Amino acid sequence: MRQLGKILLQGLLVILPIGLTMFIVYWVFYSAEALFSPILKSFLPPSWYFPGLGLFVGVVGIFSIGLLVNAYAVKTIFQYAENIMERIPLVKTLFIALRDLTRLFSSDEKKRELKSVVAVQLSEDLRLIGFITATVDESLFVGEKDLVAVYLPLSYQIGGYTVYVKRDQLKPMDISVEHAMRMTLTAGVGTGKEHV
């Protein structure tokens, strides 16, 4: 019976990542189709519509927003929308958290320092992988200088800790944010060499 359970678990470990990935891709495709297809069907002749057109329009729309976001008029509209979101109770908390998380992965060269991967040394033998998210104003911690906010994600869950650390306690790591985040979120499983 134990051998059957072991074989079942091995099969599950192979199927689960593939199955979940396919499900998420299908869900994104289906959601984009469900959102955009009624709009497209109302504007286009029936012979012009084909399955997948909604997803295509969604991708083109997001790409277009990416191109336009640096234009002054569009940037002003988005800033106005952000200001409104930041004033709505409850929505404000969720919006700011998501906005800051997406900015952590931004490719803006000016923000390179604010998304750098660092090792936080807690003791001689213990280090945590973290991400610099902000420099800290001296008025926040009176008498403390050269502090930075470092986000320490938790493995296998959405969440983590923000700690305020002096720069000399941090060691820069020469890996990408994406690789470091994958290492921390999966507790290092499958991201490095196995050690006995």
PECOR-V63478 format. One record per residue. N is the residue number from 0. OMEGA is omega in degrees with one decimal (999 if undefined). Layout:
BEGIN
<<N;OMEGA> <N;OMEGA>>
END
This chain:
BEGIN
<<0;179.1> <1;179.0> <2;177.0> <3;177.7> <4;179.3> <5;179.0> <6;178.2> <7;179.1> <8;178.1> <9;177.5> <10;179.5> <11;-179.5> <12;177.3> <13;-174.2> <14;-171.5> <15;179.9> <16;179.5> <17;-178.6> <18;-179.9> <19;178.2> <20;179.1> <21;179.4> <22;-179.3> <23;177.8> <24;178.3> <25;-178.9> <26;177.9> <27;179.5> <28;-178.1> <29;-179.4> <30;178.8> <31;177.7> <32;-178.1> <33;-178.4> <34;-171.4> <35;-174.9> <36;177.9> <37;179.3> <38;-179.1> <39;-179.2> <40;180.0> <41;-178.6> <42;-173.7> <43;171.2> <44;-177.8> <45;-177.9> <46;-179.0> <47;-175.7> <48;174.1> <49;179.3> <50;-177.6> <51;-180.0> <52;178.0> <53;177.8> <54;179.2> <55;179.2> <56;177.7> <57;179.4> <58;178.6> <59;178.7> <60;178.7> <61;178.2> <62;179.7> <63;177.1> <64;177.0> <65;178.4> <66;-174.5> <67;-170.4> <68;178.8> <69;176.4> <70;-173.8> <71;-176.4> <72;-179.1> <73;178.8> <74;178.5> <75;178.8> <76;180.0> <77;176.9> <78;177.3> <79;178.3> <80;177.5> <81;178.9> <82;178.2> <83;-179.2> <84;-178.1> <85;-179.6> <86;-177.5> <87;179.4> <88;-177.9> <89;177.5> <90;-179.2> <91;-177.5> <92;180.0> <93;-177.8> <94;-177.7> <95;179.7> <96;179.9> <97;179.3> <98;-179.1> <99;178.4> <100;179.1> <101;178.6> <102;177.0> <103;-179.3> <104;-178.4> <105;179.2> <106;-179.2> <107;-177.5> <108;-177.9> <109;-177.0> <110;-176.0> <111;-178.6> <112;-175.4> <113;176.9> <114;-178.1> <115;179.4> <116;-178.7> <117;171.0> <118;177.5> <119;-177.3> <120;179.9> <121;176.0> <122;-177.4> <123;-174.9> <124;-174.0> <125;179.3> <126;175.9> <127;174.7> <128;179.9> <129;-178.4> <130;177.0> <131;-178.9> <132;-178.5> <133;167.3> <134;-171.8> <135;176.2> <136;-177.9> <137;-179.3> <138;-180.0> <139;176.0> <140;-174.5> <141;177.9> <142;179.7> <143;-179.8> <144;175.0> <145;176.1> <146;173.5> <147;174.8> <148;-179.9> <149;178.1> <150;178.3> <151;-178.3> <152;176.8> <153;179.7> <154;173.9> <155;173.6> <156;177.2> <157;-178.9> <158;-179.7> <159;-179.5> <160;170.5> <161;179.5> <162;180.0> <163;-168.5> <164;172.7> <165;-176.1> <166;-177.0> <167;175.2> <168;-177.6> <169;175.4> <170;179.0> <171;178.8> <172;-176.8> <173;174.7> <174;-178.2> <175;176.6> <176;-178.1> <177;-179.3> <178;179.9> <179;178.9> <180;178.1> <181;178.7> <182;-176.6> <183;-177.0> <184;179.3> <185;-179.5> <186;178.0> <187;-178.3> <188;175.9> <189;-178.5> <190;-179.7> <191;179.8> <192;177.9> <193;178.5> <194;179.2> <195;999>>
END
